[in-house]
Amino acid sequence: MNTKVLLAALAGGVTCFLLGWLFYGFLLMDFFASNQGSATGVMKDEASMGWIPLILGNLATGLLFAMIYSRWANISTFRTGAIGGSWVGLLMALGYNLSMLGTSNIMNATAALVDSALWAVIGALVGGVVGWTLGYGNRT
């Protein structure tokens, strides 16, 4: 793994973290709170959040995009990164959210579908940043 891939992973991870804060912690917090399933006590408040696992999870997401783009997809622009990222984000979220909807009471169907669509947006932005970072300096 080269330095450019690690920098792209870091840029993608930071982008993912900031978008998560914006969407889940600010803009759509009330929506997701009102569309929880019947499970109780599953959400942590800010004081009891595990910041290290949260940060590592976002960095892992950035690394996933960077590895896919650099090793298999040869993506190195914001545009192609955003297109690929929207599909990766949507399909990963649909897979997870529909599985959770079928096996748990964490969220209702509305939240599962909105979260999946939201991940298409997050994936597009993270993917665009990762693609741009991978291609930075390659243009003449």
C-alpha positions in Angstrom: 0.0 0.0 0.0 1.5 3.3 -1.1 1.4 6.7 0.5 -1.2 8.1 -2.0 -3.6 5.3 -1.0 -3.1 6.0 2.7 -3.6 9.7 2.1 -6.8 9.0 0.1 -8.0 6.7 2.8 -7.4 9.4 5.4 -9.1 12.1 3.3 -12.1 9.7 2.7 -12.2 8.8 6.4 -12.3 12.5 7.5 -14.9 13.2 4.9 -17.0 10.3 6.1 -16.7 11.4 9.8 -17.7 15.0 9.0 -20.6 14.0 6.8 -21.8 11.5 9.5 -21.7 14.4 12.1 -23.6 16.7 9.7 -26.3 14.2 8.7 -26.7 11.9 11.7 -25.7 14.3 14.5 -27.3 17.5 13.2 -29.6 17.6 10.1 -31.4 14.2 10.4 -31.0 13.4 14.1 -34.7 14.0 14.9 -35.9 12.0 11.8 -33.9 8.9 12.8 -34.9 9.3 16.5 -38.6 9.3 15.4 -38.1 6.3 13.1 -36.4 3.9 15.5 -37.8 0.4 15.9 -39.1 -0.9 19.2 -35.7 -1.7 20.5 -34.7 0.5 23.5 -31.4 1.7 24.8 -29.5 1.1 21.6 -28.4 4.7 20.9 -25.7 6.2 22.9 -25.6 9.8 23.9 -22.7 12.0 23.0 -21.1 11.6 26.5 -21.0 7.8 26.3 -20.1 7.4 22.6 -17.0 5.4 21.8 -15.0 7.9 19.9 -12.1 5.6 19.0 -14.3 2.9 17.4 -16.2 5.7 15.6 -13.1 7.3 14.2 -11.6 3.9 13.3 -14.8 2.9 11.5 -14.8 6.0 9.4 -11.1 5.5 8.5 -11.9 1.9 7.5 -14.6 3.2 5.2 -12.1 5.6 3.6 -9.6 2.7 3.2 -12.2 0.5 1.7 -12.9 3.2 -1.0 -9.2 3.9 -1.5 -8.4 0.2 -2.0 -11.2 -0.5 -4.3 -10.4 2.6 -6.4 -6.7 2.1 -6.5 -6.4 -1.7 -6.9 -9.4 -2.7 -8.9 -11.3 0.2 -10.4 -8.5 2.6 -11.4 -10.6 5.6 -10.3 -8.7 8.8 -10.0 -11.1 11.7 -10.5 -13.8 13.3 -8.3 -16.5 12.5 -10.9 -15.8 8.8 -11.3 -15.1 8.5 -7.6 -18.5 10.0 -6.8 -20.3 7.8 -9.3 -18.7 4.7 -8.0 -19.1 5.8 -4.4 -22.8 6.4 -4.7 -23.2 2.8 -5.9 -20.9 1.4 -3.2 -22.6 3.5 -0.5 -26.2 2.6 -1.7 -25.6 -1.1 -2.1 -23.6 -1.5 1.2 -26.3 0.4 3.1 -29.2 -1.5 1.5 -27.5 -4.8 2.3 -27.0 -3.8 5.9 -30.2 -2.0 6.5 -32.5 -4.5 4.9 -30.7 -7.3 6.8 -31.2 -5.4 10.1 -34.8 -4.6 9.2 -35.4 -8.3 8.7 -33.7 -9.4 11.9 -33.9 -6.6 14.5 -36.1 -3.8 15.9 -33.5 -1.1 15.6 -35.2 0.9 12.9 -38.4 0.9 10.8 -38.6 0.5 7.0 -38.7 4.3 6.4 -35.5 4.8 8.3 -33.9 1.8 6.5 -34.7 3.3 3.1 -33.8 6.9 3.9 -30.5 5.7 5.5 -29.7 3.8 2.3 -30.4 6.8 0.1 -28.4 9.0 2.5 -25.5 6.5 2.1 -25.7 7.0 -1.7 -25.0 10.7 -1.0 -22.3 10.1 1.6 -20.7 7.4 -0.6 -20.7 9.8 -3.5 -18.9 12.5 -1.6 -16.5 10.2 0.2 -15.8 8.4 -3.2 -15.3 11.8 -4.9 -12.8 12.9 -2.3 -10.9 9.6 -2.5 -10.9 9.6 -6.3 -9.7 13.2 -6.4 -6.9 12.4 -3.8 -5.8 9.4 -5.8 -5.5 11.4 -8.9 -4.0 14.5 -7.4 -0.8 15.4 -9.2 -1.4 13.0 -12.1 -2.8 15.7 -14.4 -0.7 17.7 -16.7 
